[in-house]
Amino acid sequence: MQTTTIEISKEYLHFAAAHFTLFSDTERENLHGHNFQVTLDAEAAIADDGLTFDYNILKKALKQMCDDLDEQVIMPTQSPHLQIETDDAYTYIIFNGERIPFLARDLTLLPIRNVTVEELAHYLLDTLRQRSEIKALDIQQMVLRCASGEGQWASTSWSSASA
């Protein structure tokens, strides 16, 4: 059985988002933004017709995930250093005595520990793998990379052999 790796690295697989990285229970970055980029390698068997699968399915799913994060403030829900409170008007991120208000439309809470490329890569790959249209594909391995700027990437992988 022949396999091949399809690399998906499209210009439109990006999102602009604000965040701050947490360094401890008393230190954090100032709120700032990045233009994040996402790429994916997917390994699969080559079928008798010379095709692996319709990789437009992967491109569409990745684009939707990027669009969902675009122009958002991203905050982690799994950090031991943050508390999150909500009232009728705002969601508050509480850090070291600071109570930072955000409108719900501007804020995306993610089930991660910190907003870093390392955590975003894992989150994006896990989210991609949970989509039914992706589960239906016969992919043997995926490697997702996330960058917060040129030359600063994190990657994570999944293999059906270890699943």
MDAnalysis code that builds the backbone (N, CA, C; Angstrom):
import MDAnalysis as mda
import numpy as np

u = mda.Universe.empty(489, n_residues=163, atom_resindex=np.repeat(np.arange(163), 3), trajectory=True)
u.add_TopologyAttr("name", ["N", "CA", "C"] * 163)
u.add_TopologyAttr("resid", np.arange(1, 164))
u.add_TopologyAttr("resname", ["MET", "GLN", "THR", "THR", "THR", "ILE", "GLU", "ILE", "SER", "LYS", "GLU", "TYR", "LEU", "HIS", "PHE", "ALA", "ALA", "ALA", "HIS", "PHE", "THR", "LEU", "PHE", "SER", "ASP", "THR", "GLU", "ARG", "GLU", "ASN", "LEU", "HIS", "GLY", "HIS", "ASN", "PHE", "GLN", "VAL", "THR", "LEU", "ASP", "ALA", "GLU", "ALA", "ALA", "ILE", "ALA", "ASP", "ASP", "GLY", "LEU", "THR", "PHE", "ASP", "TYR", "ASN", "ILE", "LEU", "LYS", "LYS", "ALA", "LEU", "LYS", "GLN", "MET", "CYS", "ASP", "ASP", "LEU", "ASP", "GLU", "GLN", "VAL", "ILE", "MET", "PRO", "THR", "GLN", "SER", "PRO", "HIS", "LEU", "GLN", "ILE", "GLU", "THR", "ASP", "ASP", "ALA", "TYR", "THR", "TYR", "ILE", "ILE", "PHE", "ASN", "GLY", "GLU", "ARG", "ILE", "PRO", "PHE", "LEU", "ALA", "ARG", "ASP", "LEU", "THR", "LEU", "LEU", "PRO", "ILE", "ARG", "ASN", "VAL", "THR", "VAL", "GLU", "GLU", "LEU", "ALA", "HIS", "TYR", "LEU", "LEU", "ASP", "THR", "LEU", "ARG", "GLN", "ARG", "SER", "GLU", "ILE", "LYS", "ALA", "LEU", "ASP", "ILE", "GLN", "GLN", "MET", "VAL", "LEU", "ARG", "CYS", "ALA", "SER", "GLY", "GLU", "GLY", "GLN", "TRP", "ALA", "SER", "THR", "SER", "TRP", "SER", "SER", "ALA", "SER", "ALA"])
u.atoms.positions = np.array([
    [0.841, -1.176, 0.000],
    [0.000, 0.000, 0.000],
    [0.898, 1.255, 0.000],
    [0.681, 2.108, -0.959],
    [1.400, 3.378, -1.012],
    [0.668, 4.423, -0.184],
    [1.438, 5.234, 0.505],
    [0.852, 6.368, 1.213],
    [1.516, 7.644, 0.709],
    [0.883, 8.728, 0.978],
    [1.441, 10.034, 0.647],
    [1.008, 11.035, 1.701],
    [1.735, 12.118, 1.764],
    [1.372, 13.193, 2.684],
    [0.906, 14.395, 1.875],
    [-0.277, 14.824, 2.165],
    [-0.841, 16.024, 1.549],
    [-0.551, 17.188, 2.484],
    [0.116, 18.213, 1.975],
    [0.386, 19.406, 2.776],
    [-0.609, 20.487, 2.394],
    [-1.307, 20.988, 3.390],
    [-2.267, 22.072, 3.180],
    [-1.693, 23.312, 3.845],
    [-1.307, 24.250, 2.999],
    [-0.663, 25.468, 3.470],
    [-1.186, 26.624, 2.614],
    [-2.385, 27.058, 2.909],
    [-3.050, 28.086, 2.118],
    [-2.926, 29.441, 2.806],
    [-2.845, 30.483, 2.003],
    [-2.747, 31.837, 2.549],
    [-3.952, 32.187, 3.423],
    [-5.127, 31.666, 3.082],
    [-6.343, 31.999, 3.833],
    [-6.480, 31.239, 5.151],
    [-5.543, 30.366, 5.465],
    [-5.604, 29.640, 6.738],
    [-4.880, 30.445, 7.811],
    [-5.525, 31.505, 8.217],
    [-4.958, 32.407, 9.220],
    [-6.090, 33.042, 10.017],
    [-5.727, 33.599, 11.154],
    [-6.668, 34.373, 11.943],
    [-5.899, 35.421, 12.733],
    [-6.524, 36.573, 12.880],
    [-5.956, 37.658, 13.679],
    [-6.660, 37.617, 15.029],
    [-5.891, 37.512, 16.090],
    [-6.498, 37.400, 17.415],
    [-5.626, 38.086, 18.448],
    [-6.285, 38.582, 19.482],
    [-5.587, 39.198, 20.609],
    [-5.532, 38.201, 21.764],
    [-4.526, 38.381, 22.608],
    [-4.365, 37.502, 23.761],
    [-3.310, 38.101, 24.682],
    [-3.122, 37.482, 25.808],
    [-1.898, 37.682, 26.587],
    [-1.468, 36.330, 27.123],
    [-0.164, 36.117, 27.132],
    [0.394, 34.887, 27.674],
    [0.596, 35.069, 29.169],
    [0.284, 34.034, 29.912],
    [0.444, 34.036, 31.368],
    [1.780, 33.383, 31.714],
    [2.559, 34.048, 32.557],
    [3.857, 33.505, 32.965],
    [3.830, 32.954, 34.383],
    [2.936, 33.468, 35.215],
    [2.798, 32.997, 36.594],
    [1.476, 33.548, 37.108],
    [1.236, 33.389, 38.397],
    [0.000, 33.937, 38.954],
    [0.059, 35.450, 39.147],
    [1.223, 36.066, 38.883],
    [1.344, 37.525, 39.016],
    [1.912, 38.210, 37.772],
    [2.372, 37.446, 36.792],
    [2.980, 38.049, 35.605],
    [2.285, 37.578, 34.337],
    [2.031, 38.571, 33.467],
    [1.448, 38.292, 32.159],
    [1.925, 39.343, 31.172],
    [1.764, 39.016, 29.905],
    [2.020, 40.004, 28.860],
    [0.877, 41.018, 28.840],
    [1.114, 42.149, 28.224],
    [0.028, 43.065, 27.914],
    [-0.819, 42.453, 26.804],
    [-2.077, 42.829, 26.747],
    [-2.956, 42.384, 25.674],
    [-2.377, 42.876, 24.348],
    [-2.231, 41.968, 23.404],
    [-1.688, 42.299, 22.090],
    [-2.209, 41.283, 21.088],
    [-1.909, 41.474, 19.825],
    [-2.425, 40.582, 18.806],
    [-1.364, 39.985, 17.914],
    [-1.776, 38.930, 17.219],
    [-0.925, 38.256, 16.239],
    [-1.770, 37.923, 15.020],
    [-1.089, 37.748, 13.918],
    [-1.689, 37.145, 12.737],
    [-1.213, 35.696, 12.715],
    [-2.036, 34.811, 13.247],
    [-1.696, 33.398, 13.354],
    [-1.869, 32.716, 11.994],
    [-0.983, 31.776, 11.693],
    [-1.051, 30.990, 10.467],
    [-1.165, 29.518, 10.847],
    [-1.892, 28.750, 10.040],
    [-2.110, 27.329, 10.309],
    [-1.780, 26.526, 9.051],
    [-1.072, 25.416, 9.216],
    [-0.842, 24.462, 8.128],
    [-1.134, 23.053, 8.651],
    [-1.374, 22.142, 7.723],
    [-1.671, 20.763, 8.097],
    [-1.044, 19.815, 7.094],
    [-0.416, 18.759, 7.599],
    [0.023, 17.634, 6.781],
    [-0.865, 16.452, 7.143],
    [-1.390, 15.788, 6.128],
    [-2.241, 14.617, 6.357],
    [-1.713, 13.451, 5.524],
    [-1.409, 12.358, 6.192],
    [-0.909, 11.169, 5.508],
    [-2.042, 10.164, 5.341],
    [-2.132, 9.620, 4.129],
    [-3.186, 8.649, 3.842],
    [-2.719, 7.724, 2.727],
    [-3.415, 6.610, 2.601],
    [-3.114, 5.657, 1.532],
    [-3.603, 6.219, 0.198],
    [-2.856, 5.884, -0.848],
    [-3.278, 6.255, -2.200],
    [-4.157, 5.125, -2.731],
    [-5.382, 5.461, -3.107],
    [-6.333, 4.458, -3.603],
    [-5.968, 4.051, -5.037],
    [-6.667, 3.036, -5.535],
    [-6.413, 2.525, -6.884],
    [-6.602, 3.584, -7.962],
    [-7.422, 4.593, -7.676],
    [-7.647, 5.658, -8.662],
    [-6.604, 6.772, -8.578],
    [-5.601, 6.600, -7.706],
    [-4.539, 7.577, -7.588],
    [-4.846, 8.721, -6.638],
    [-5.950, 8.652, -5.934],
    [-6.352, 9.704, -4.991],
    [-6.229, 9.204, -3.552],
    [-5.989, 10.119, -2.636],
    [-6.010, 9.767, -1.218],
    [-7.411, 9.984, -0.661],
    [-7.887, 11.202, -0.762],
    [-9.232, 11.594, -0.319],
    [-9.465, 12.991, -0.861],
    [-10.659, 13.489, -0.697],
    [-10.979, 14.855, -1.132],
    [-10.452, 15.823, -0.079],
    [-9.271, 16.392, -0.315],
    [-8.694, 17.242, 0.720],
    [-9.316, 18.624, 0.768],
    [-10.267, 18.897, -0.102],
    [-11.072, 20.110, 0.064],
    [-11.845, 20.064, 1.381],
    [-12.156, 18.860, 1.833],
    [-12.851, 18.706, 3.114],
    [-11.983, 19.259, 4.245],
    [-10.693, 18.929, 4.222],
    [-9.775, 19.465, 5.235],
    [-9.625, 20.978, 5.110],
    [-9.477, 21.468, 3.884],
    [-9.302, 22.912, 3.679],
    [-10.514, 23.691, 4.189],
    [-11.700, 23.208, 3.902],
    [-12.917, 23.892, 4.355],
    [-13.027, 23.876, 5.877],
    [-12.721, 22.754, 6.482],
    [-12.805, 22.646, 7.943],
    [-11.786, 23.577, 8.609],
    [-10.558, 23.583, 8.111],
    [-9.531, 24.460, 8.676],
    [-9.892, 25.930, 8.494],
    [-10.416, 26.271, 7.334],
    [-10.815, 27.667, 7.095],
    [-11.915, 28.082, 8.067],
    [-12.901, 27.221, 8.288],
    [-13.977, 27.541, 9.223],
    [-13.439, 27.735, 10.635],
    [-12.519, 26.890, 11.034],
    [-11.932, 27.017, 12.368],
    [-11.170, 28.335, 12.499],
    [-10.419, 28.702, 11.469],
    [-9.699, 29.982, 11.496],
    [-10.678, 31.152, 11.510],
    [-11.713, 31.072, 10.698],
    [-12.727, 32.142, 10.661],
    [-13.391, 32.320, 12.025],
    [-13.608, 31.229, 12.739],
    [-14.244, 31.300, 14.058],
    [-13.382, 32.053, 15.078],
    [-12.062, 32.028, 14.888],
    [-11.143, 32.692, 15.821],
    [-10.724, 34.084, 15.352],
    [-11.042, 34.404, 14.110],
    [-10.585, 35.663, 13.526],
    [-11.239, 36.868, 14.208],
    [-10.426, 37.865, 14.477],
    [-10.853, 39.120, 15.100],
    [-11.498, 38.900, 16.467],
    [-10.922, 37.982, 17.213],
    [-11.391, 37.685, 18.550],
    [-10.277, 37.918, 19.567],
    [-10.673, 38.118, 20.806],
    [-9.761, 38.039, 21.936],
    [-9.885, 36.607, 22.438],
    [-8.772, 35.912, 22.534],
    [-8.775, 34.508, 22.943],
    [-8.265, 34.412, 24.372],
    [-9.036, 33.730, 25.205],
    [-8.647, 33.517, 26.597],
    [-8.800, 32.042, 26.958],
    [-7.912, 31.542, 27.813],
    [-7.978, 30.134, 28.215],
    [-8.938, 29.918, 29.386],
    [-9.636, 28.803, 29.351],
    [-10.519, 28.469, 30.477],
    [-9.855, 27.508, 31.464],
    [-8.716, 26.923, 31.090],
    [-8.075, 25.914, 31.933],
    [-6.880, 26.440, 32.722],
    [-6.677, 27.747, 32.732],
    [-5.537, 28.304, 33.458],
    [-5.831, 28.373, 34.951],
    [-4.890, 27.952, 35.781],
    [-5.084, 28.103, 37.226],
    [-4.911, 29.560, 37.679],
    [-4.446, 30.431, 36.776],
    [-4.160, 31.820, 37.134],
    [-5.293, 32.787, 36.789],
    [-6.317, 32.311, 36.098],
    [-7.427, 33.174, 35.696],
    [-8.732, 32.697, 36.301],
    [-9.599, 33.647, 36.583],
    [-10.984, 33.340, 36.894],
    [-11.828, 34.048, 35.837],
    [-12.983, 33.482, 35.565],
    [-13.877, 34.046, 34.555],
    [-15.235, 34.243, 35.197],
    [-15.751, 35.464, 35.074],
    [-17.088, 35.803, 35.576],
    [-17.873, 36.468, 34.452],
    [-19.174, 36.303, 34.504],
    [-20.047, 36.877, 33.484],
    [-21.225, 37.560, 34.147],
    [-21.613, 38.720, 33.594],
    [-22.871, 39.338, 33.992],
    [-23.664, 39.620, 32.721],
    [-24.707, 40.415, 32.817],
    [-25.555, 40.667, 31.657],
    [-24.834, 41.411, 30.535],
    [-23.807, 42.167, 30.854],
    [-23.144, 42.998, 29.853],
    [-21.769, 42.477, 29.414],
    [-21.012, 41.889, 30.341],
    [-19.617, 41.574, 30.052],
    [-19.219, 40.194, 30.572],
    [-18.120, 39.715, 30.004],
    [-17.386, 38.604, 30.581],
    [-16.103, 39.204, 31.129],
    [-15.791, 38.875, 32.367],
    [-14.616, 39.429, 33.035],
    [-13.558, 38.344, 33.170],
    [-12.355, 38.707, 32.770],
    [-11.196, 37.859, 32.989],
    [-10.488, 38.451, 34.196],
    [-10.349, 37.675, 35.239],
    [-9.759, 38.174, 36.484],
    [-8.383, 37.546, 36.648],
    [-7.384, 38.436, 36.726],
    [-5.998, 37.997, 36.862],
    [-5.294, 38.889, 37.874],
    [-4.783, 38.302, 38.935],
    [-3.956, 39.006, 39.916],
    [-4.599, 40.326, 40.365],
    [-5.880, 40.288, 40.657],
    [-6.592, 41.473, 41.125],
    [-7.123, 42.370, 40.031],
    [-6.720, 42.144, 38.799],
    [-7.246, 42.923, 37.674],
    [-8.542, 42.283, 37.199],
    [-9.525, 43.088, 36.934],
    [-10.801, 42.606, 36.421],
    [-10.989, 43.221, 35.040],
    [-10.760, 42.429, 34.005],
    [-10.693, 42.926, 32.632],
    [-11.999, 42.575, 31.919],
    [-12.779, 43.584, 31.506],
    [-14.071, 43.309, 30.872],
    [-13.967, 43.118, 29.354],
    [-14.764, 42.199, 28.840],
    [-14.864, 41.971, 27.403],
    [-16.335, 41.786, 27.028],
    [-16.708, 42.307, 25.879],
    [-18.025, 42.013, 25.326],
    [-18.026, 40.576, 24.817],
    [-19.132, 39.888, 24.958],
    [-19.215, 38.488, 24.536],
    [-18.874, 38.332, 23.058],
    [-19.263, 39.268, 22.232],
    [-19.025, 39.146, 20.786],
    [-17.545, 39.235, 20.417],
    [-16.725, 39.795, 21.302],
    [-15.305, 39.968, 21.032],
    [-14.425, 38.888, 21.659],
    [-15.005, 38.030, 22.469],
    [-14.240, 37.098, 23.283],
    [-14.547, 35.651, 22.910],
    [-13.486, 34.870, 22.737],
    [-13.627, 33.431, 22.561],
    [-12.845, 32.746, 23.667],
    [-13.557, 31.957, 24.459],
    [-12.941, 31.179, 25.531],
    [-12.610, 29.798, 24.980],
    [-11.362, 29.385, 25.141],
    [-10.928, 28.083, 24.641],
    [-10.515, 27.180, 25.792],
    [-10.778, 25.879, 25.666],
    [-10.400, 24.925, 26.723],
    [-8.913, 24.582, 26.659],
    [-8.091, 25.597, 26.906],
    [-6.642, 25.452, 26.907],
    [-6.100, 26.079, 28.190],
    [-4.821, 25.842, 28.489],
    [-4.211, 26.356, 29.720],
    [-3.622, 27.748, 29.568],
    [-3.221, 28.092, 28.351],
    [-2.560, 29.363, 28.092],
    [-2.699, 29.629, 26.602],
    [-2.705, 30.873, 26.190],
    [-2.800, 31.174, 24.766],
    [-1.380, 31.291, 24.217],
    [-0.881, 30.144, 23.767],
    [0.435, 30.024, 23.155],
    [0.266, 29.227, 21.869],
    [1.254, 29.301, 20.986],
    [1.143, 28.508, 19.757],
    [1.142, 27.013, 20.074],
    [1.817, 26.627, 21.157],
    [1.826, 25.222, 21.547],
    [0.409, 24.738, 21.879],
    [-0.275, 25.516, 22.703],
    [-1.629, 25.138, 23.098],
    [-2.605, 25.260, 21.922],
    [-2.453, 26.301, 21.105],
    [-3.350, 26.476, 19.956],
    [-3.194, 25.339, 18.951],
    [-1.967, 24.879, 18.722],
    [-1.762, 23.762, 17.794],
    [-2.520, 22.522, 18.272],
    [-2.397, 22.203, 19.556],
    [-3.121, 21.033, 20.098],
    [-4.631, 21.240, 20.029],
    [-5.088, 22.408, 20.417],
    [-6.522, 22.697, 20.372],
    [-7.065, 22.551, 18.951],
    [-6.386, 23.146, 17.986],
    [-6.869, 23.108, 16.602],
    [-6.885, 21.686, 16.052],
    [-5.839, 20.915, 16.319],
    [-5.821, 19.536, 15.826],
    [-6.895, 18.699, 16.500],
    [-7.058, 18.826, 17.801],
    [-8.096, 18.071, 18.510],
    [-9.490, 18.443, 18.001],
    [-9.712, 19.728, 17.783],
    [-11.010, 20.196, 17.271],
    [-11.252, 19.661, 15.866],
    [-10.229, 19.710, 15.030],
    [-10.349, 19.186, 13.668],
    [-10.701, 17.702, 13.682],
    [-10.023, 16.944, 14.514],
    [-10.248, 15.497, 14.583],
    [-11.649, 15.133, 15.051],
    [-12.306, 16.002, 15.807],
    [-13.650, 15.715, 16.328],
    [-14.754, 15.944, 15.296],
    [-14.438, 16.625, 14.212],
    [-15.448, 16.912, 13.194],
    [-15.813, 15.625, 12.458],
    [-17.100, 15.400, 12.261],
    [-17.566, 14.148, 11.655],
    [-17.038, 13.963, 10.238],
    [-16.946, 15.035, 9.463],
    [-16.464, 14.899, 8.086],
    [-14.976, 14.530, 8.038],
    [-14.239, 14.852, 9.085],
    [-12.823, 14.487, 9.151],
    [-12.684, 13.042, 9.643],
    [-13.513, 12.662, 10.609],
    [-13.492, 11.274, 11.094],
    [-13.784, 10.286, 9.970],
    [-14.591, 10.714, 8.986],
    [-14.973, 9.831, 7.885],
    [-13.832, 9.592, 6.896],
    [-12.801, 10.410, 6.931],
    [-11.666, 10.244, 6.022],
    [-10.707, 9.192, 6.565],
    [-10.068, 8.472, 5.666],
    [-9.126, 7.437, 6.071],
    [-7.718, 8.025, 6.175],
    [-7.532, 8.890, 7.172],
    [-6.241, 9.547, 7.383],
    [-5.475, 8.759, 8.436],
    [-4.203, 8.481, 8.144],
    [-3.380, 7.713, 9.069],
    [-2.628, 8.588, 10.062],
    [-2.289, 9.795, 9.615],
    [-1.530, 10.687, 10.496],
    [-1.772, 12.126, 10.070],
    [-1.784, 13.023, 11.063],
    [-1.890, 14.454, 10.794],
    [-0.875, 15.200, 11.647],
    [-0.289, 16.231, 11.057],
    [0.600, 17.140, 11.772],
    [0.075, 18.546, 11.521],
    [-0.325, 19.235, 12.583],
    [-0.819, 20.600, 12.469],
    [0.224, 21.539, 13.052],
    [0.478, 22.638, 12.329],
    [1.411, 23.660, 12.782],
    [0.670, 24.977, 12.915],
    [1.029, 25.719, 13.936],
    [0.439, 27.039, 14.192],
    [1.577, 28.019, 14.447],
    [1.519, 29.174, 13.787],
    [2.539, 30.206, 13.952],
    [1.895, 31.493, 14.443],
    [2.627, 32.199, 15.291],
    [2.185, 33.517, 15.740],
    [2.942, 34.621, 15.020],
    [3.811, 34.241, 14.149],
    [4.603, 35.170, 13.363],
    [5.617, 34.383, 12.567],
    [6.243, 35.052, 11.637],
    [7.204, 34.374, 10.780],
    [8.335, 33.772, 11.610],
    [8.591, 32.493, 11.388],
    [9.689, 31.832, 12.065],
    [9.403, 31.357, 13.474],
    [8.147, 31.379, 13.898],
    [7.802, 30.954, 15.264],
    [6.604, 30.014, 15.201],
    [6.880, 28.726, 15.036],
    [5.856, 27.701, 14.844],
    [5.861, 26.708, 16.010],
    [4.695, 26.147, 16.242],
    [4.571, 24.974, 17.106],
    [3.812, 23.930, 16.302],
    [4.129, 22.679, 16.516],
    [3.416, 21.622, 15.802],
    [3.025, 20.522, 16.767],
    [1.985, 19.814, 16.369],
    [1.529, 18.655, 17.126],
    [1.042, 17.620, 16.126],
    [1.048, 16.369, 16.525],
    [0.669, 15.322, 15.584],
    [-0.292, 14.332, 16.214],
    [-0.972, 13.633, 15.341],
    [-1.886, 12.555, 15.716],
    [-1.662, 11.414, 14.722],
    [-1.717, 10.204, 15.213],
    [-1.574, 9.038, 14.373],
    [-2.673, 8.044, 14.693],
    [-3.253, 7.435, 13.664],
    [-4.285, 6.435, 13.900],
    [-3.716, 5.216, 14.608],
    [-2.429, 4.987, 14.465],
    [-1.773, 3.852, 15.129],
    [-1.764, 4.016, 16.643],
    [-1.736, 5.255, 17.115],
    [-1.702, 5.496, 18.556],
    [-3.070, 5.849, 19.118],
    [-4.064, 5.911, 18.260],
    [-5.407, 6.294, 18.713],
    [-6.136, 5.145, 19.342],
])
